[in-house]
Amino acid sequence: MSANAAGTSLRTLVLALVEEVLRAGPVTAEDSFYDFGGSSLQAMRVCVRVQKETGIEIIPEALLDSDSLGAFADAVVARAADG
């Protein structure tokens, strides 16, 4: 699998995890976490799920400070690339 395909797959997984934690859907990359009433507790849950499913550690502030869910997913992909 190419690095681009892996990043796209990871991005899709992150969006699915956000959707699952928020019990909302469907979510898109353009949506804001706050569009779904996202809270700091839910941001923590999303980050725990991301780590559990992928092994990538990311802090809740990365989600809380992102303009969109796609930007958060991109931050996760970038974190994965940093190793």
All heavy atoms as an XYZ file, in Angstrom:
600
protein
N       0.849     -1.169      0.000
C       0.000      0.000      0.000
C       0.898      1.236      0.000
O       1.845      1.331      0.772
C      -0.898     -0.024      1.243
C      -1.818      1.157      1.341
S      -2.872      1.201      2.826
C      -3.799     -0.312      2.698
N       0.594      2.207     -0.842
C       1.387      3.426     -0.903
C       1.140      4.278      0.328
O       0.140      4.118      1.025
C       1.033      4.220     -2.166
O      -0.244      4.807     -2.029
N       2.052      5.202      0.590
C       1.904      6.094      1.745
C       0.639      6.928      1.602
O      -0.067      7.171      2.579
C       3.128      6.986      1.884
N       0.319      7.352      0.374
C      -0.879      8.140      0.142
C      -2.135      7.321      0.434
O      -3.065      7.810      1.056
C      -0.892      8.674     -1.292
C      -1.999      9.681     -1.515
O      -2.353     10.435     -0.622
N      -2.539      9.686     -2.720
N      -2.151      6.076     -0.016
C      -3.305      5.205      0.233
C      -3.445      4.913      1.722
O      -4.552      4.886      2.261
C      -3.167      3.906     -0.558
N      -2.323      4.718      2.399
C      -2.366      4.466      3.843
C      -2.906      5.683      4.573
O      -3.708      5.554      5.506
C      -0.977      4.103      4.357
N      -2.491      6.872      4.161
C      -2.987      8.101      4.769
C      -4.475      8.283      4.546
O      -5.206      8.677      5.453
N      -4.933      7.968      3.343
C      -6.359      8.075      3.032
C      -7.158      7.081      3.860
O      -8.214      7.419      4.404
C      -6.600      7.837      1.526
O      -5.869      8.813      0.791
C      -8.066      7.920      1.177
N      -6.649      5.871      3.993
C      -7.317      4.852      4.792
C      -7.379      5.261      6.264
O      -8.412      5.107      6.920
C      -6.576      3.522      4.641
O      -7.153      2.528      5.428
N      -6.294      5.797      6.786
C      -6.251      6.247      8.175
C      -7.207      7.414      8.379
O      -7.934      7.468      9.375
C      -4.821      6.643      8.559
C      -4.615      7.186      9.973
C      -5.119      6.200     11.021
C      -3.145      7.501     10.194
N      -7.243      8.307      7.426
C      -8.143      9.467      7.500
C      -9.596      8.989      7.561
O     -10.385      9.491      8.370
C      -7.908     10.343      6.268
C      -8.471     11.717      6.341
C      -7.946     12.540      5.153
N      -8.167     13.939      5.346
C      -9.240     14.579      4.906
N     -10.183     13.950      4.266
N      -9.367     15.880      5.126
N      -9.941      8.024      6.745
C     -11.296      7.468      6.744
C     -11.613      6.804      8.076
O     -12.711      6.967      8.612
C     -11.452      6.464      5.588
O     -11.178      7.135      4.352
C     -12.841      5.860      5.544
N     -10.662      6.061      8.630
C     -10.850      5.414      9.923
C     -11.075      6.446     11.022
O     -11.972      6.291     11.857
C      -9.646      4.538     10.267
C      -9.654      3.917     11.677
C     -10.854      2.992     11.872
C      -8.357      3.185     11.941
N     -10.293      7.510     11.029
C     -10.439      8.549     12.054
C     -11.836      9.169     11.984
O     -12.503      9.339     13.010
C      -9.343      9.628     11.916
C      -9.642     10.833     12.794
C      -7.983      9.041     12.257
N     -12.298      9.476     10.789
C     -13.636     10.045     10.643
C     -14.704      9.067     11.136
O     -15.674      9.463     11.785
C     -13.899     10.442      9.190
C     -13.078     11.630      8.683
C     -13.334     11.839      7.191
C     -13.373     12.887      9.468
N     -14.520      7.787     10.871
C     -15.472      6.771     11.338
C     -15.466      6.688     12.867
O     -16.533      6.533     13.488
C     -15.142      5.411     10.730
N     -14.301      6.807     13.481
C     -14.212      6.765     14.943
C     -14.888      7.981     15.564
O     -15.585      7.861     16.574
C     -12.752      6.673     15.391
C     -12.044      5.365     15.051
C     -10.563      5.454     15.391
C     -12.688      4.188     15.757
N     -14.704      9.141     14.963
C     -15.380     10.350     15.450
C     -16.886     10.162     15.368
O     -17.616     10.446     16.321
C     -14.939     11.598     14.654
C     -15.816     12.794     14.995
C     -13.474     11.918     14.898
N     -17.349      9.658     14.239
C     -18.778      9.418     14.039
C     -19.331      8.468     15.101
O     -20.398      8.698     15.674
C     -18.994      8.841     12.643
C     -20.437      8.685     12.236
C     -20.551      8.251     10.792
O     -20.009      8.923      9.901
O     -21.201      7.209     10.564
N     -18.573      7.416     15.381
C     -18.995      6.423     16.368
C     -19.045      7.009     17.776
O     -20.025      6.811     18.505
C     -18.043      5.239     16.327
C     -18.490      4.063     17.153
C     -17.543      2.898     16.985
O     -17.315      2.475     15.830
O     -17.037      2.420     18.012
N     -18.018      7.739     18.170
C     -17.976      8.319     19.513
C     -19.079      9.359     19.687
O     -19.745      9.402     20.721
C     -16.590      8.942     19.821
C     -16.623      9.766     21.102
C     -15.537      7.842     19.928
N     -19.301     10.181     18.669
C     -20.327     11.215     18.755
C     -21.743     10.670     18.585
O     -22.706     11.378     18.843
C     -20.079     12.301     17.705
C     -18.820     13.140     17.884
C     -18.704     14.148     16.749
C     -18.830     13.851     19.228
N     -21.821      9.408     18.138
C     -23.131      8.805     17.835
C     -23.920      9.712     16.896
O     -25.096      9.993     17.097
C     -23.910      8.523     19.115
C     -23.258      7.473     19.962
C     -24.140      7.062     21.115
N     -23.531      5.942     21.805
C     -23.224      5.958     23.087
N     -23.474      7.013     23.819
N     -22.678      4.905     23.642
N     -23.202     10.188     15.905
C     -23.764     11.080     14.902
C     -23.402     10.527     13.543
O     -22.529      9.695     13.409
C     -23.177     12.475     15.059
N     -24.083     11.000     12.569
C     -23.647     10.554     11.275
C     -24.620     10.906     10.192
O     -25.758     11.239     10.463
N     -24.139     10.845      9.023
C     -22.717     10.680      8.731
C     -21.966     11.980      8.960
O     -22.538     13.060      8.849
C     -22.703     10.280      7.260
C     -23.937     10.907      6.686
C     -24.954     10.906      7.804
N     -20.708     11.862      9.302
C     -19.859     13.045      9.418
C     -19.003     13.130      8.168
O     -18.706     12.114      7.537
C     -18.968     13.025     10.682
C     -19.809     12.937     11.931
C     -17.940     11.913     10.642
N     -18.629     14.340      7.813
C     -17.752     14.549      6.657
C     -16.511     15.301      7.114
O     -16.485     15.892      8.200
C     -18.448     15.359      5.549
O     -18.638     16.706      6.013
C     -19.784     14.743      5.157
N     -15.515     15.312      6.269
C     -14.261     15.993      6.577
C     -14.475     17.498      6.751
O     -13.717     18.152      7.457
C     -13.233     15.722      5.484
N     -15.513     18.026      6.155
C     -15.780     19.462      6.228
C     -16.515     19.858      7.505
O     -16.565     21.036      7.855
C     -16.596     19.924      5.007
C     -15.830     19.857      3.700
C     -15.717     18.423      3.156
O     -16.624     17.611      3.404
O     -14.703     18.129      2.504
N     -17.108     18.898      8.198
C     -17.861     19.190      9.418
C     -16.942     19.619     10.545
O     -15.777     19.229     10.606
C     -18.637     17.953      9.888
C     -19.785     17.580      8.971
O     -20.397     18.494      8.385
O     -20.067     16.376      8.859
N     -17.490     20.387     11.454
C     -16.783     20.783     12.668
C     -17.185     19.824     13.791
O     -18.340     19.378     13.857
C     -17.161     22.213     13.063
O     -16.739     22.505     14.378
N     -16.259     19.533     14.662
C     -16.540     18.729     15.850
C     -17.681     19.347     16.639
O     -18.540     18.646     17.183
C     -15.258     18.668     16.695
C     -15.348     17.891     17.970
C     -15.583     16.526     17.967
C     -15.170     18.525     19.186
C     -15.638     15.805     19.149
C     -15.216     17.822     20.368
C     -15.452     16.457     20.352
N     -17.737     20.651     16.653
C     -18.749     21.367     17.419
C     -20.128     21.348     16.756
O     -21.133     21.581     17.427
C     -18.285     22.799     17.687
C     -16.991     22.823     18.463
C     -15.791     23.142     17.839
C     -16.963     22.476     19.808
C     -14.605     23.141     18.544
C     -15.772     22.469     20.521
C     -14.601     22.801     19.891
O     -13.424     22.782     20.592
N     -20.176     21.034     15.447
C     -21.468     20.910     14.760
C     -22.318     19.811     15.382
O     -23.540     19.820     15.275
C     -21.280     20.589     13.266
C     -20.721     21.745     12.464
O     -20.771     22.902     12.948
O     -20.212     21.494     11.355
N     -21.650     18.863     16.022
C     -22.341     17.714     16.610
C     -22.387     17.807     18.132
O     -22.614     16.818     18.826
C     -21.650     16.416     16.172
C     -21.673     16.234     14.687
C     -20.591     16.611     13.912
C     -22.793     15.729     14.053
C     -20.616     16.481     12.541
C     -22.831     15.589     12.678
C     -21.748     15.965     11.918
N     -22.140     19.007     18.654
C     -22.178     19.201     20.090
C     -20.981     18.605     20.808
O     -21.077     18.241     21.980
N     -19.858     18.480     20.103
C     -18.667     17.872     20.670
C     -18.196     18.575     21.933
O     -18.219     19.801     22.015
N     -17.802     17.780     22.922
C     -17.325     18.308     24.202
C     -15.889     17.831     24.442
O     -15.376     16.963     23.733
C     -18.216     17.799     25.333
O     -18.069     16.387     25.478
N     -15.273     18.382     25.475
C     -13.904     17.974     25.800
C     -13.856     16.501     26.199
O     -12.898     15.797     25.872
C     -13.314     18.856     26.892
O     -14.107     18.818     28.059
N     -14.880     16.017     26.879
C     -14.925     14.595     27.242
C     -15.005     13.725     25.988
O     -14.311     12.703     25.883
C     -16.105     14.317     28.164
C     -16.280     12.874     28.619
C     -15.045     12.379     29.368
C     -17.507     12.743     29.505
N     -15.808     14.127     25.026
C     -15.901     13.360     23.785
C     -14.590     13.437     23.006
O     -14.191     12.450     22.376
C     -17.071     13.859     22.935
C     -18.410     13.454     23.522
C     -19.559     14.116     22.810
O     -19.541     15.317     22.557
N     -20.568     13.326     22.488
N     -13.909     14.571     23.055
C     -12.607     14.687     22.383
C     -11.622     13.704     23.004
O     -10.856     13.048     22.285
C     -12.081     16.116     22.480
N     -11.647     13.573     24.328
C     -10.781     12.602     24.999
C     -11.125     11.191     24.549
O     -10.240     10.382     24.277
C     -10.921     12.726     26.513
C     -10.297     13.987     27.069
S     -10.590     14.252     28.838
C     -10.017     12.733     29.536
N     -12.411     10.893     24.450
C     -12.844      9.555     24.011
C     -12.402      9.272     22.584
O     -11.984      8.152     22.271
C     -14.360      9.433     24.145
C     -14.826      9.345     25.565
C     -16.324      9.235     25.648
N     -16.747      9.092     27.025
C     -17.903      9.506     27.498
N     -18.787     10.088     26.697
N     -18.205      9.339     28.774
N     -12.509     10.264     21.710
C     -12.061     10.087     20.325
C     -10.574      9.762     20.304
O     -10.137      8.820     19.636
C     -12.364     11.343     19.465
C     -11.630     11.274     18.133
C     -13.862     11.505     19.250
N      -9.787     10.504     21.062
C      -8.331     10.303     21.064
C      -7.953      8.943     21.642
O      -7.028      8.292     21.144
C      -7.646     11.441     21.810
S      -7.790     13.010     20.918
N      -8.676      8.498     22.654
C      -8.436      7.159     23.211
C      -8.757      6.100     22.163
O      -8.005      5.137     21.985
C      -9.249      6.939     24.505
C      -9.265      5.477     24.915
C      -8.699      7.796     25.629
N      -9.859      6.267     21.445
C     -10.225      5.309     20.394
C      -9.206      5.302     19.267
O      -8.845      4.242     18.751
C     -11.617      5.620     19.829
C     -12.766      5.281     20.732
C     -12.897      3.778     21.015
N     -12.958      2.967     19.820
C     -14.039      2.745     19.078
N     -15.195      3.283     19.411
N     -13.982      1.986     18.005
N      -8.729      6.479     18.879
C      -7.712      6.554     17.831
C      -6.474      5.785     18.281
O      -5.931      4.973     17.521
C      -7.367      8.021     17.480
C      -6.104      8.100     16.630
C      -8.534      8.687     16.764
N      -6.049      5.997     19.517
C      -4.864      5.291     20.007
C      -5.113      3.792     20.082
O      -4.260      2.987     19.693
C      -4.435      5.814     21.374
C      -3.171      5.136     21.857
C      -2.664      5.680     23.166
O      -3.310      6.509     23.808
N      -1.500      5.221     23.577
N      -6.278      3.399     20.564
C      -6.600      1.971     20.691
C      -6.627      1.279     19.328
O      -6.121      0.171     19.173
C      -7.954      1.815     21.384
C      -8.362      0.391     21.631
C      -9.690      0.328     22.364
C     -10.147     -1.102     22.528
N     -11.472     -1.174     23.158
N      -7.195      1.932     18.341
C      -7.359      1.327     17.017
C      -6.111      1.415     16.145
O      -5.917      0.578     15.267
C      -8.535      1.979     16.276
C      -9.882      1.793     16.940
C     -10.379      0.364     16.919
O     -10.092     -0.368     15.951
O     -11.082     -0.032     17.871
N      -5.286      2.449     16.372
C      -4.167      2.678     15.459
C      -2.797      2.690     16.140
O      -1.784      2.604     15.448
C      -4.318      4.038     14.748
O      -4.178      5.094     15.718
C      -5.653      4.146     14.039
N      -2.775      2.873     17.458
C      -1.515      2.995     18.167
C      -0.918      4.393     18.096
O       0.173      4.639     18.598
N      -1.647      5.324     17.495
C      -1.174      6.702     17.345
C      -1.700      7.541     18.498
O      -2.908      7.613     18.715
C      -1.652      7.301     16.004
C      -1.122      6.471     14.843
C      -1.239      8.766     15.884
C      -1.828      6.735     13.534
N      -0.775      8.150     19.240
C      -1.174      9.023     20.347
C      -1.389     10.431     19.826
O      -0.532     10.980     19.137
C      -0.094      9.039     21.423
C       0.029      7.733     22.167
C       1.023      7.810     23.305
O       1.147      8.884     23.930
O       1.673      6.786     23.553
N      -2.543     10.992     20.161
C      -2.848     12.370     19.780
C      -3.625     13.004     20.928
O      -4.423     12.333     21.580
C      -3.607     12.437     18.442
C      -3.686     13.869     17.938
C      -4.962     11.798     18.518
C      -3.400     14.035     16.489
N      -3.350     14.250     21.189
C      -3.976     14.913     22.330
C      -5.343     15.484     21.944
O      -5.567     15.859     20.789
C      -3.071     16.013     22.905
C      -2.724     17.071     21.861
C      -1.799     15.403     23.503
C      -1.960     18.267     22.403
N      -6.267     15.557     22.897
C      -7.606     16.080     22.611
C      -7.596     17.496     22.033
O      -8.464     17.837     21.227
C      -8.299     16.045     23.977
C      -7.596     14.972     24.733
C      -6.169     15.039     24.270
N      -6.614     18.289     22.416
C      -6.536     19.652     21.890
C      -6.406     19.668     20.375
O      -6.845     20.620     19.723
C      -5.372     20.416     22.532
C      -5.614     20.799     23.967
C      -5.368     19.682     24.973
O      -4.957     18.550     24.580
O      -5.589     19.919     26.168
N      -5.823     18.621     19.815
C      -5.709     18.540     18.356
C      -7.089     18.521     17.711
O      -7.296     19.117     16.649
C      -4.915     17.304     17.945
N      -8.032     17.865     18.347
C      -9.409     17.830     17.846
C     -10.130     19.127     18.198
O     -10.793     19.728     17.360
C     -10.154     16.619     18.418
C     -11.626     16.470     18.066
C     -11.865     16.522     16.563
C     -12.180     15.176     18.650
N      -9.993     19.554     19.435
C     -10.700     20.751     19.888
C     -10.273     22.002     19.123
O     -11.078     22.909     18.908
C     -10.479     20.951     21.387
C     -11.068     19.852     22.275
C     -10.567     20.011     23.710
C     -12.583     19.847     22.231
N      -9.017     22.038     18.703
C      -8.499     23.212     17.999
C      -8.615     23.130     16.483
O      -8.304     24.097     15.790
C      -7.027     23.446     18.368
C      -6.843     23.848     19.827
O      -7.836     24.258     20.471
O      -5.712     23.731     20.331
N      -9.060     22.003     15.954
C      -9.178     21.832     14.503
C     -10.417     22.539     13.976
O     -11.486     22.487     14.595
C      -9.251     20.344     14.142
O      -8.036     19.713     14.428
N     -10.261     23.173     12.833
C     -11.395     23.850     12.204
C     -12.420     22.867     11.649
O     -13.588     23.206     11.503
C     -10.920     24.761     11.075
C     -10.155     25.969     11.590
O     -10.407     26.403     12.733
O      -9.289     26.468     10.850
N     -11.946     21.666     11.327
C     -12.843     20.661     10.752
C     -12.375     19.270     11.168
O     -11.252     19.092     11.629
C     -12.851     20.755      9.218
O     -11.583     20.376      8.709
N     -13.253     18.303     10.979
C     -12.881     16.918     11.280
C     -11.790     16.445     10.331
O     -10.928     15.654     10.714
C     -14.112     16.017     11.206
C     -15.197     16.312     12.251
C     -16.414     15.437     12.008
C     -14.671     16.133     13.662
N     -11.821     16.941      9.112
C     -10.774     16.590      8.152
C      -9.415     17.094      8.601
O      -8.402     16.407      8.442
N      -9.377     18.294      9.179
C      -8.113     18.838      9.683
C      -7.596     17.979     10.836
O      -6.388     17.735     10.944
C      -8.301     20.284     10.132
N      -8.505     17.501     11.688
C      -8.093     16.601     12.773
C      -7.555     15.295     12.198
O      -6.511     14.798     12.623
C      -9.260     16.328     13.721
C      -8.947     15.268     14.739
C      -7.988     15.477     15.720
C      -9.601     14.048     14.708
C      -7.688     14.488     16.658
C      -9.316     13.057     15.637
C      -8.359     13.270     16.620
N      -8.263     14.733     11.230
C      -7.808     13.488     10.608
C      -6.436     13.679      9.963
O      -5.569     12.803     10.072
C      -8.834     13.006      9.577
N      -6.220     14.829      9.343
C      -4.907     15.127      8.750
C      -3.828     15.209      9.832
O      -2.690     14.787      9.613
C      -4.956     16.434      7.960
C      -5.783     16.314      6.686
O      -6.034     15.178      6.228
O      -6.188     17.367      6.159
N      -4.179     15.741     11.007
C      -3.224     15.821     12.119
C      -2.843     14.427     12.589
O      -1.687     14.170     12.918
C      -3.817     16.627     13.264
N      -3.816     13.506     12.600
C      -3.528     12.120     12.980
C      -2.599     11.481     11.950
O      -1.621     10.808     12.301
C      -4.823     11.301     13.156
C      -4.501      9.833     13.411
C      -5.673     11.867     14.286
N      -2.880     11.694     10.673
C      -2.037     11.146      9.602
C      -0.611     11.710      9.725
O       0.358     10.964      9.606
C      -2.650     11.453      8.212
C      -1.665     11.102      7.099
C      -3.957     10.691      8.045
N      -0.496     13.002      9.990
C       0.827     13.615     10.143
C       1.556     13.040     11.346
O       2.763     12.766     11.287
C       0.685     15.135     10.284
N       0.827     12.806     12.423
C       1.428     12.211     13.633
C       1.925     10.814     13.326
O       2.987     10.412     13.795
C       0.375     12.198     14.752
C       0.866     11.677     16.049
C       1.561     12.788     16.828
N       1.795     12.309     18.169
C       2.997     12.202     18.703
N       4.050     12.563     18.022
N       3.148     11.749     19.901
N       1.160     10.064     12.535
C       1.573      8.705     12.154
C       2.846      8.758     11.315
O       3.737      7.914     11.486
C       0.465      8.012     11.373
N       2.951      9.737     10.446
C       4.121      9.876      9.586
C       5.360     10.242     10.404
O       6.474      9.866     10.043
C       3.867     10.914      8.514
N       5.144     10.957     11.518
C       6.261     11.349     12.381
C       6.788     10.151     13.179
O       7.884     10.210     13.705
C       5.844     12.439     13.363
C       5.640     13.774     12.664
O       6.101     13.948     11.532
O       5.007     14.657     13.286
N       5.953      9.118     13.247
C       6.356      7.890     13.906
C       6.286      7.989     15.364
O       6.733      7.453     16.234
